[in-house]
Amino acid sequence: QVQLVESGGGLVQPGGSLRLSCTVSPGFTGFTLDSFPIGWFRQAPGKEREGVSCIRGSHGSTAYADSVKGRFTISRDNAKNTVYLQMNSLKPEDTAVYYCAIDVTIGSTCGSPPQSSFYEYWGQGTQVTVSS
């Protein structure tokens, strides 16, 4: 099975930045990171999980939730099997547990924002807290 591990969360002041990492371990022969959509999601206390961003395809097509456009950037390093989420101009409402996930269904695309129901494998999450 595919395994994902997030890292990089922590405490940051409003207006600050964090960079999250998601390392993907292949569970089958022929895996390449650009073969499948990789998504970032978040869940705040008392709220439903929401899609944040997604990256897919050989050309690195991306999608973002309206709430993070212009502030967050998703990227990947195929050689390291790692996807990143650079978060700038952070706000208190960005506080949440952040998860990465992979959609292994053939022909899948990124949603705008990505929808959690399409993603089969998930990481354990990393806490991001934005507070003064």
N, C-alpha and C positions, 0 to 999 in steps of 0.2 A: 504494500500500500504506500501511497505517497504520504510523506510526513513533512510538516511545516513548523518552523520555530521562529517566533517573533522576538525581537529585542530592541532596546533603545528608548523605552519609555522612561518617564521620570517626572519630577516636579519642575515647572518653569513658570516664570512670571508672565502676565499678559504682555503681548507684543514680542515675546521671545520665540525661539525656534527649537525644534527637535527633529531628529532624523531617525525614523524607524526602519528596521531591517527585517526581512523575512527570508530565511534560508529554506529552500525546497530540496528534499532528498527524494530522488526518483525511486519508485517502487516497481518499475517495469523497464524492460529493454527498449532502447530507442528514445527515451525521454530527452527532450530539449525544452528549456524554459519558455522559448517563444512559440511552442506548439499549442499552448493552452492559455486561456485568460487567468490572470492572477488578480484577485481583488483585495482591497482593504475595506474593512467594516468597523463600526464602533457601536458600543452600547453604553449609555450613561445610566446612572441609577434612576429607576422608575420610568425608563423610556424603552421603546422597542429598538432592536438592532437596526442600524441604517447603513446603507452602502455609501462609501466615501469615494473610492476611485478604483479603476481597473486598468490593466495594460495587457495587450495581446498581440499576437501575430509577429511575422518577421520584420515588419516596419514599426512595431511598437505603438500601435494605435492606443489611445487613452480615452478615458471618460472620467468625469468628476461630478460629484453632487454640487448643486448650486451654492450650497452653504460654504464650500471650501474653494471654489474656483478663484484663481488669482492668488491664493495663499498656499495651497498644497501642490506638490509636484510628485508624480509617481515615475519611477525609472527602474531599470534592471541592469544586471551584469550577468550575461548568459554564462560566461566562463566560471562564475562563482555560484551559479544557480541561486541568485539572490535578487529580491525585489526590494526597493526602497520607497519610503514615503517621507519626503522632505516637507515639514510643516513650519511655515513662517507666519508671522503676525498672529500668533495664537491668542485665542479668546477664552474666557472662562467656560463658555458653552462648548468648547472643544474637549472638555474634560470627559473621559470615558475610558473603557477598556477597548483597545484596538486589536483587531484580529485580521490575519491574512488567510486567504483560502484559494483553492484552485478548482477550476471547472474543467474536468477531463472529458466532457462530452465532445465528440467530433463535430467540428463546424460551429462551435459556440462563439459568440461575440460578447463584447462588453455592453452592459446596459448603461443608461444615463439617468439615474445612477445605477450601479450594479445591484442585482437582486439576489439576496442570500439563498433563495430556494434553488438556484442553479448551480451552487457550489457544493461539491461532494466531500472535500477534505479540508479540515480547518486546523489552525494552530491553537495554542493554549491561551493566547492573548497577552498583551502588555499594557500596563496602566499608564495613562497620560493624565496628569493633573496640572491645570493652569490656574494659578492663584497668586495673589500678592502677599 
